Each structure stands twice: as structure tokens, then as C-alpha cells.
Amino acid sequence: MDLYSLALYLHILLFVFWLGGDLGVAVLGEQFRNRKDYTLDQRLALLKVLVMVDMGPRTAWALMVGSSISLAHLGGYWILPIWALILAWAISAAWVYLVWAAHKAGQTPRGTKLRKVEMVLKWALAAGYLYIGFVSLVLGAPLSFNWLAAKAFLFGLIFIAAIMIDVRFKPVGPALMTLIEKGSSDETELPLRAVMDRSRLWVRITYLLLIIVGFAGTTKFF
């Protein structure tokens, strides 16, 4: 067993946690929408479980930065200086901290501030992966393998799709508070459902891109 094998195992494990966790979130979200079979209290309990399950994919996503760059380096696909690998893992560690700190802070001013910092970081990383992937596909460097360049570009698109899920889902908070305060009725339920529906397109795009990225990395097809 060598470092590359361990890095590959970690990468696959993170992929499983990300995609599998997201599927769990999707199922719980669908059950939350079910007004017929669950009481409001039961649905709110499902929502709490959804938030906890969602921490798995969010953590895996953050760790993918260090994992993806380390895997490319150890596989000989992109030779980098040690400081670059340390930086990649430092970014992942900082991101994981932001994810969990914002989760624990909840809907407080500190939580809002942490989520804003995280959003800036995610946009910066999205731009970085898109740039590296696009330039490599056009010029053949710094990633000389087309499948790896395509994977980097697609990973950048995953960032954008996942960011859009959060953007579209943001109005859920006020709509949910209205539901809790006024109870379940068409007046409180339909606006909440409409907001949740707007994020579903980006959820499906994220799933599709994750599957394509996994295919590219496994088959080296592109």
C-alpha cells in the first residue's frame, strides 16, 4: 500500500459521503413536503435530521479540495511543490471550520457572517477550478491529461450548482418561520414549497455533475 492508494481511497470515500449524503437530504426534503402523512411537528423533526445529514456532504465537499489536489500530485498527473499541497489542505481545513462553526452558530449574526465568508471562499474556489480546467483543456497545461482537465472544469461547475442551491434555498428561513408561527395552511405552505421547488433544479444538476465527474475520474474517458 502506498500514499497514492490511500489518497484514492480517501477520495472515493469523500465522493460516497457527498453523493450518498445528498441523496439522503433529498429524501428527507421530499418527506418534509408531505403534509398528508406527517404532522407539522413530525415534519420539523425531519427537517432537523435533514440539516444534520447535510453536514456530511458539506464536509466532504470541503475536504475534496485537499483530496483532489493531493491525488493529482501523488498520481503524477500534476507535480506541485509541498507548499501547494499544504495550502490546499489548509483551505480545506478552514472551509470545514466555517461549515461547522456556521452550523453551530445557527441564525445568529455570527452565523450569518461565517456563511458570507464561506460563500466568498466557494466562489473563489469555483473560479480557480474553472480556470485551471479551461486553460488546461485549451493549452494542455498545467493539467496535460484531458480527462483530468475536464474533471477540474466540471468540479468548478459543481461549485456553482451547489452555491445556487444555497442561494435559491435562502428564502426558506423566513417562510419556515411563518409556517411555525401561523401553523400549516395553504397560505403558509405554498410559498415555502415554491421556494424549495426553485432549488430542486440545481440539486439535480449537482447530482448529474457528480456522476459525470466520478465517471471521468474512474474511466479517464475524456
Secondary structure, 3 states (H helix, E strand, C coil): CCHHHHHHHHHHHHHHHHHHHHHHHHHHHHHHCCCCCCCHHHHHHHHHHHHHHHHHHHHHHHHHHHHHHHHHHHCCCCCCCHHHHHHHHHHHHHHHHHHHHHHHHCCCHHHHHHHHHHHHHHHHHHHHHHHHHHHHHHHCCCCCCHHHHHHHHHHHHHHHHHHHHHHHHCCHHHHHHHHHHHCCCHHHHHHHHHHHHHHHHHHHHHHHHHHHHHHHHHHCCC
